[in-house]
């Protein structure tokens, strides 16, 4: 069965392998939810499948679970009331024992079998992509199309990318070799076997905003390299990962493997299960997306495990000059508005000289740059019905609290306003807030203010903008950076600065590509070279330490 699955999905795997080598455009899963692509009833069927989960107990088994837990609150005000098996600290011995039970057979299956199984899981998740999109929408607050793309098609691409890198790294070594050393008389000959084996149990700690996109790369990289995986979702975003675990367990069982190789550890928001899970001696790999404080704790305390973290950062754009002021403003307006700025890649700090910038429309003062950005955002979001499809909903109350406090930090260039969603009257929707702030207020803009808040930082000139960019990224980390300039020397200086502090750079984006977008197979998400993340989606380093190669040898 598993060999057939590898053969069935070989074209998809080969396409991914070719793409990670060329870094060109590749996508295995269509990103448009059009009925012309997925069929006339796909959207309706997926919505019905999502609705069928509401008010039910999810049919999953979690070894060691005690009772059930329901913790999700839709940012759109839709009651979910899904009950999941509740994992507790007292049941972790049983959970770990169950997770480890199938590891020997999983290892013996070999690289091809494990790759076939994981590719089949992806294929079946793709068949449920509309159901997943609805689940992501109503747990993260993403608008539906974004949930379909980022939470469905693009997340599948990132998972496939992780499988492809894993397959390539595992396949570096021959399964067998004859070692022959010349000697007097007959040579010394040994037959050697090299077996790829997982580290043990891997733990995936999910996030609220991107439950699939951020969890699937680590999940699939760990699983295909021979590990069992315990998935601990964010209490407010369980359903997308429950569907994921259900599909994985289904495929594993059909292939003759223990379904407990993948388990769901749902918890009550106050349980604090992540820490005792992370410190279990059986846990050898941890993937985490979330706040800096807990990410740092994992790196410092879960020393028995290989820890991969994506944490907070202060993403920045340096504005020096432009040959298309309108396009610059429109591009940044979309960047700041998408998903209400609730992306780890959204720009927070816009460094602008106090004396203004040169543009194709003549000199623009600092205030005119701010007014141009504010005008573009207002036009983009002027129609409420269209605006909600870009903004989505505010994911949780903490984001609203930060947004309410932010006007105190400086001069408001653009006020945030509440929008009533035409389809979900209880949804919490807010437009971006833009605040002008002096360069000396580094204590404010030097730390992450997650959500629809951006700072227009008034600097003494581009030289100070670059200096502040360097310092804030070096100290606080960043996932993305951007620069607008018509001066080749400035661009070169910013490139060097971005390399020095280890952050990905976008230059003069004025079209339909935005600094907060990341394309699988081509763009590296994060670099692992600054405090915002210690790893990247996806490269060889992201997958190689999830397995070991163990040899055996004998006289031939």
C-alpha positions in Angstrom: 0.0 0.0 0.0 2.6 2.6 1.0 4.8 1.8 -2.0 1.7 2.4 -4.2 1.2 5.7 -2.4 4.7 6.9 -3.1 4.3 5.9 -6.8 0.9 7.6 -6.9 2.3 10.9 -5.6 5.8 10.6 -7.2 5.1 13.4 -9.7 4.2 15.8 -6.8 7.3 14.8 -4.9 9.5 15.2 -7.9 8.0 18.6 -8.6 8.8 19.7 -5.1 12.3 18.3 -5.2 13.0 20.2 -8.4 11.6 23.4 -6.9 13.7 23.4 -3.8 16.8 23.1 -5.9 15.8 25.8 -8.5 14.0 28.1 -6.1 11.6 28.9 -8.9 7.8 29.1 -8.8 6.0 25.9 -7.9 2.7 25.1 -6.3 1.2 21.6 -6.0 -2.1 22.7 -4.6 -4.3 25.3 -6.4 -4.8 28.4 -4.3 -8.1 29.6 -5.9 -11.3 28.3 -4.3 -13.0 28.6 -7.7 -15.6 25.9 -8.6 -13.8 25.7 -12.0 -10.9 24.3 -10.0 -12.4 22.3 -7.3 -15.9 21.5 -8.6 -19.3 23.1 -8.3 -20.2 21.6 -4.9 -16.8 21.6 -3.2 -17.3 24.9 -1.3 -20.8 23.9 -0.1 -19.7 20.4 0.9 -16.8 21.8 2.8 -18.9 24.3 4.7 -21.4 21.5 5.6 -18.5 19.4 6.9 -17.4 22.2 9.1 -20.9 22.9 10.3 -21.3 19.2 11.2 -18.5 19.6 13.8 -20.2 22.3 15.7 -21.7 21.3 19.0 -20.3 17.7 18.8 -17.6 15.6 20.4 -14.8 15.1 18.0 -14.2 11.4 17.4 -10.6 11.2 18.3 -8.7 9.1 20.8 -6.0 10.6 22.9 -4.3 8.1 25.2 -4.3 9.2 28.8 -7.0 11.8 28.2 -9.5 12.7 31.0 -12.9 13.8 29.9 -13.3 16.5 27.2 -12.6 20.2 26.7 -14.2 22.9 24.6 -12.2 26.1 24.4 -12.5 27.7 21.0 -14.2 31.1 20.4 -14.7 32.2 16.8 -13.5 35.7 16.1 -16.7 36.0 14.0 -18.9 35.3 17.0 -20.0 31.9 15.7 -20.5 29.3 18.5 -18.3 26.3 17.8 -18.7 24.2 21.0 -16.6 21.3 19.8 -15.5 18.9 22.5 -12.1 17.2 22.3 -10.4 14.6 24.5 -8.6 16.6 27.2 -5.0 15.8 27.7 -3.7 16.4 31.2 -0.4 16.2 33.0 -1.4 13.1 34.9 -2.0 11.3 31.6 1.3 12.1 30.0 2.9 8.7 30.9 0.2 6.9 29.0 0.3 9.3 26.1 4.1 9.0 25.7 4.0 5.2 26.0 1.4 5.1 23.3 3.3 7.5 21.0 6.5 5.4 21.3 4.8 2.0 20.8 4.8 2.2 17.0 8.2 3.7 16.5 10.0 0.5 15.6 7.6 -0.5 12.9 7.6 3.1 11.6 11.4 3.0 11.4 11.4 -0.4 9.7 9.0 0.9 7.1 11.9 2.8 5.6 12.2 6.1 3.8 10.0 5.3 0.9 7.2 4.0 3.0 7.1 6.9 5.3 7.3 9.4 2.4 4.4 7.6 0.7 2.3 7.8 3.9 2.9 11.5 4.5 2.2 12.3 0.9 -1.1 10.4 1.1 -2.0 12.4 4.3 -1.4 15.6 2.4 -3.5 14.4 -0.5 -6.4 13.6 1.8 -6.1 16.9 3.6 -6.3 18.6 0.2 -9.6 16.8 -0.4 -10.9 18.4 2.8 -9.4 21.8 2.0 -12.8 23.7 2.1 -13.6 22.1 5.5 -10.1 23.1 6.7 -10.5 26.7 5.4 -13.7 27.1 7.3 -12.1 25.7 10.4 -9.1 28.1 10.1 -11.4 31.1 9.4 -13.5 30.5 12.5 -10.5 29.9 14.8 -8.0 32.4 13.6 -10.2 35.2 12.3 -8.7 35.1 8.8 -11.2 36.0 6.0 -12.3 32.9 4.1 -10.2 33.3 0.9 -7.1 33.9 3.0 -8.0 30.9 5.2 -8.3 28.8 2.1 -5.0 30.0 0.7 -2.8 30.4 3.8 -4.5 27.8 5.9 -5.1 25.3 3.1 -3.3 25.4 -0.3 -0.2 27.3 0.9 0.1 25.3 4.1 -0.1 22.1 2.1 2.8 23.5 -0.1 4.8 24.2 3.0 4.2 20.7 4.3 5.2 19.2 1.0 8.3 21.4 1.0 9.2 19.9 4.4 8.7 16.4 3.2 10.8 17.1 0.1 13.7 18.5 2.1 13.4 15.5 4.5 13.4 13.0 1.7 16.4 14.6 0.1 18.4 14.7 3.4 17.5 11.1 4.3 18.4 9.9 0.8 21.9 11.2 1.0 23.1 8.0 2.5 23.1 4.5 0.9 21.1 1.8 2.7 24.0 -0.6 2.3 27.7 -0.4 1.3 30.6 -2.7 0.9 33.7 -1.3 2.6 37.0 -2.7 1.3 40.4 -1.8 2.7 43.6 -3.0 0.9 45.8 -5.3 3.0 48.5 -7.9 2.6 46.8 -10.8 1.1 43.1 -10.5 0.9 41.5 -7.1 1.5 39.6 -6.4 4.6 35.9 -6.3 3.6 32.9 -5.2 5.7 29.3 -5.0 4.8 27.6 -2.0 6.3 24.0 -1.0 6.7 22.9 2.6 7.3 19.4 3.1 8.8 17.6 6.4 9.1 15.9 6.5 12.5 13.8 9.2 14.2 14.8 10.8 17.4 11.7 9.7 19.3 8.6 11.8 20.1 8.2 15.2 18.5 6.0 17.9 20.0 4.2 20.5 17.9 2.9 23.5 19.8 0.4 25.3 17.6 -0.5 29.0 17.4 -3.8 30.8 17.3 -3.3 32.9 14.1 -1.9 30.3 11.6 -2.8 26.9 13.1 -2.0 24.8 9.9 0.6 27.0 8.1 2.8 27.2 11.1 2.3 23.6 12.4 2.4 21.5 9.3 6.0 22.0 8.3 7.3 20.7 11.6 4.7 18.0 11.9 5.4 16.5 8.5 9.2 16.9 8.8 9.2 15.0 12.1 6.8 12.3 11.0 8.5 11.5 7.7 11.9 11.3 9.4 10.7 8.5 11.7 9.3 10.3 14.8 6.0 10.1 16.5 4.2 13.4 16.8 2.1 14.9 19.6 0.2 17.9 18.4 -0.7 20.4 21.2 -2.9 23.0 19.5 -3.5 26.5 20.8 -6.7 26.3 22.9 -8.4 28.8 20.6 -7.5 27.0 17.4 -8.0 23.3 17.9 -10.3 22.2 15.1 -7.9 22.6 12.1 -5.3 20.5 13.9 -7.9 18.0 15.0 -8.8 17.4 11.4 -5.1 17.1 10.6 -4.6 14.5 13.3 -7.7 12.6 12.3 -6.5 12.3 8.7 -3.0 11.3 9.7 -4.3 8.6 12.0 -6.6 7.3 9.3 -3.8 6.9 6.8 -1.3 5.4 9.3 -3.8 2.7 10.3 -4.6 1.9 6.7 -0.9 1.5 6.0 -0.6 -1.0 8.9 1.1 1.4 11.4 0.1 2.4 14.9 -2.3 5.5 14.6 -0.9 6.7 17.9 2.2 7.9 15.9 0.2 11.1 15.7 -1.9 12.3 18.6 -3.8 15.4 19.6 -3.2 16.9 23.1 -6.0 19.4 23.5 -6.0 21.3 26.8 -8.1 23.8 28.8 -6.6 27.3 28.4 -5.5 27.3 32.1 -3.9 23.9 32.1 -0.4 25.0 31.0 0.3 21.6 29.4 3.0 22.8 27.1 5.7 23.0 29.7 5.3 19.5 31.2 5.0 18.1 27.7 8.2 19.9 26.5 10.2 18.6 29.4 9.3 15.0 29.0 12.4 12.9 28.4 10.7 11.1 25.5 10.3 14.4 23.6 13.4 14.9 21.3 12.0 17.5 18.9 9.9 20.6 19.6 8.3 23.0 17.1 6.9 26.2 18.5 5.3 29.3 17.1 4.2 32.1 19.5 5.5 34.6 22.0 9.1 35.3 22.7 8.9 34.6 26.4 7.8 31.0 26.1 10.0 30.5 23.0 13.0 31.6 25.0 11.9 29.3 27.9 11.8 26.3 25.6 15.2 27.0 24.2 16.7 27.4 27.6 14.9 24.6 29.4 13.9 21.8 27.0 17.5 20.8 26.6 16.8 17.2 25.9 15.2 18.2 22.6 16.0 19.9 19.4 13.9 23.1 19.6 12.7 25.0 16.6 11.1 28.4 17.4 9.3 31.2 15.6 8.8 34.1 18.0 8.0 37.8 18.0 9.8 40.4 16.0 9.8 44.1 14.9 9.5 44.0 11.1 10.6 47.2 9.4 10.6 49.1 6.1 13.1 51.9 5.3 11.6 54.6 3.1 14.3 56.7 1.5 12.9 57.7 -1.9 10.8 56.2 -4.7 10.0 56.5 -8.4 6.3 55.6 -7.8 4.9 57.2 -4.6 1.3 56.1 -5.3 2.4 52.5 -5.9 4.5 52.5 -2.8 1.6 53.7 -0.7 -0.8 51.2 -2.3 1.6 48.3 -1.7 2.2 49.2 1.9 -1.6 49.8 2.5 -2.3 46.2 1.5 0.6 45.0 3.6 -0.6 46.8 6.7 -4.3 45.8 6.1 -4.0 42.1 5.3 -5.5 40.0 8.2 -5.5 43.2 10.3 -1.7 43.1 10.6 -1.9 39.8 12.6 0.9 38.1 10.7 4.4 37.5 11.9 5.6 39.1 8.7 3.6 42.3 8.8 5.6 45.6 8.8 5.4 47.4 12.2 8.0 50.1 11.8 8.2 52.5 8.8 11.4 54.6 9.1 11.0 57.9 7.3 13.4 60.9 7.3 12.0 64.0 9.2 12.8 66.1 6.1 10.8 63.8 3.9 11.7 61.9 0.7 12.1 62.5 -3.0 9.4 60.9 -5.3 8.2 60.9 -8.8 5.6 63.5 -7.6 8.3 65.8 -6.2 9.5 66.1 -2.6 7.1 64.7 0.0 7.4 65.9 3.6 7.2 63.5 6.5 3.6 64.4 7.0 2.8 64.0 3.3 4.3 60.5 3.4 2.0 59.7 6.3 -1.0 61.3 4.6 -0.3 59.3 1.4 -0.2 56.0 3.3 -3.3 56.9 5.3 -5.1 57.9 2.1 -4.2 54.6 0.4 -5.4 52.6 3.4 -8.6 54.5 3.6 -9.4 54.0 -0.1 -8.5 50.3 0.1 -10.8 49.8 3.1 -13.4 52.4 2.1 -16.2 49.8 1.3 -16.9 47.8 4.5 -18.2 44.8 2.6 -14.9 44.6 0.7 -12.8 45.6 3.6 -13.8 42.6 5.8 -12.6 40.2 3.1 -9.1 41.7 3.5 -9.1 42.4 7.2 -10.7 39.3 8.6 -11.5 39.4 12.3 -9.4 40.3 15.4 -8.1 37.0 16.7 -8.4 37.7 20.5 -9.0 40.3 23.1 -5.3 40.9 23.7 -5.0 42.4 20.2 -7.8 44.8 20.8 -6.2 45.9 24.1 -2.9 46.7 22.3 -4.8 48.6 19.6 -6.7 50.7 22.2 -3.5 51.7 24.0 -1.4 52.5 20.9 -2.7 56.0 20.1 -1.0 57.2 23.4 2.4 56.5 21.9 2.5 59.4 19.4 0.5 61.4 16.9 -2.3 59.5 15.2 -1.9 59.7 11.4 -4.7 57.3 10.7 -7.3 56.3 13.3 -8.5 52.7 13.6 -12.2 52.2 13.1 -14.6 49.4 13.9 -16.4 47.7 11.0 -19.6 45.8 11.3 -19.2 42.6 9.3 -22.2 42.1 6.9 -22.3 38.4 7.4 -21.2 38.0 11.0 -22.6 40.8 13.2 -20.7 39.7 16.3 -17.3 39.7 14.5 -14.6 42.0 15.9 -13.2 43.9 12.9 -10.8 46.9 13.1 -8.9 48.9 10.4 -5.2 49.6 10.8 -3.9 52.3 13.1 -0.9 54.5 12.0 0.9 56.4 14.6 3.8 58.9 14.0 6.5 58.6 16.6 10.0 60.1 17.2 13.1 58.0 16.7 14.0 58.5 20.4 10.9 56.4 21.4 12.7 53.2 20.8 11.2 51.7 23.9 7.9 51.7 22.1 8.6 50.7 18.5 11.6 48.5 19.5 9.3 45.8 20.7 6.4 44.0 19.0 2.9 45.5 19.1 1.1 42.6 17.4 -2.0 43.5 15.5 -3.1 46.4 13.2 -0.7 48.9 14.7 2.2 50.5 12.7 4.6 53.2 13.6 5.8 56.0 11.2 9.2 56.6 12.8 10.6 60.1 12.3 14.4 59.8 11.8 17.1 62.4 11.2 17.7 60.8 7.8 18.2 57.5 6.0 21.5 56.9 7.8 19.7 56.9 11.1 16.9 54.8 9.6 19.4 52.1 8.7 21.0 52.4 12.1 17.7 52.0 13.9 16.8 49.1 11.6 20.0 47.3 12.5 19.6 47.8 16.2 15.9 46.9 16.5 16.3 43.8 14.4 19.5 42.7 16.2 17.9 43.1 19.6 14.2 42.3 18.9 14.4 40.2 15.8 12.4 40.4 12.6 10.9 38.0 10.0 10.8 40.6 7.2 12.3 43.9 6.1 11.8 46.2 3.2 13.4 49.3 1.6 12.3 51.9 -0.9 15.0 53.8 -2.6 16.1 55.1 -6.0 19.7 55.3 -4.8 21.8 52.2 -5.6 24.2 53.1 -2.8 21.3 53.1 -0.2 20.0 49.8 -1.5 23.5 48.2 -1.2 23.9 49.6 2.3 20.5 48.2 3.4 21.3 44.8 1.8 24.5 44.6 3.9 22.5 45.7 7.0 19.9 43.0 6.4 22.6 40.4 5.9 24.4 41.5 9.1 21.3 41.2 11.2 20.0 38.1 9.4 16.6 39.1 8.0 15.0 38.6 4.6 14.8 41.8 2.5 12.3 43.1 -0.1 13.3 46.0 -2.3 11.0 48.6 -3.9 7.9 46.4 -4.0 5.2 48.4 -5.8 3.3 45.6 -7.6 1.2 42.5 -6.6 3.9 41.1 -4.3 4.0 42.2 -0.7 6.7 42.1 2.0 4.5 39.9 4.3 3.9 37.2 1.7 6.2 34.1 1.6 6.1 31.6 -1.3 6.8 28.0 -0.5 9.7 26.3 -2.4 11.3 29.7 -3.2 11.1 32.1 -0.2 12.7 31.0 3.1 10.3 32.0 6.0 12.5 33.2 8.8 16.2 32.9 8.7 17.2 31.5 12.1 19.8 34.3 12.2 18.1 36.8 14.5 16.0 36.6 17.7 12.7 36.3 15.9 13.3 32.6 14.9 16.0 30.1 15.4 15.0 28.1 12.2 13.7 28.7 8.8 10.8 27.1 6.7 12.4 25.3 5.1 16.0 24.2 4.5 18.2 21.2 5.2 19.0 22.4 8.7 15.3 22.4 9.5 14.9 18.7 8.9 18.3 17.1 9.3 18.5 17.1 13.0 15.1 15.3 13.3 16.7 12.0 12.5 20.0 10.1 12.9 21.8 7.6 10.7 22.7 4.4 12.7 25.1 1.9 11.2 25.6 -1.8 11.6 28.5 -3.7 10.1 29.9 -7.2 9.7 32.6 -9.1 7.8 31.6 -9.5 4.2 
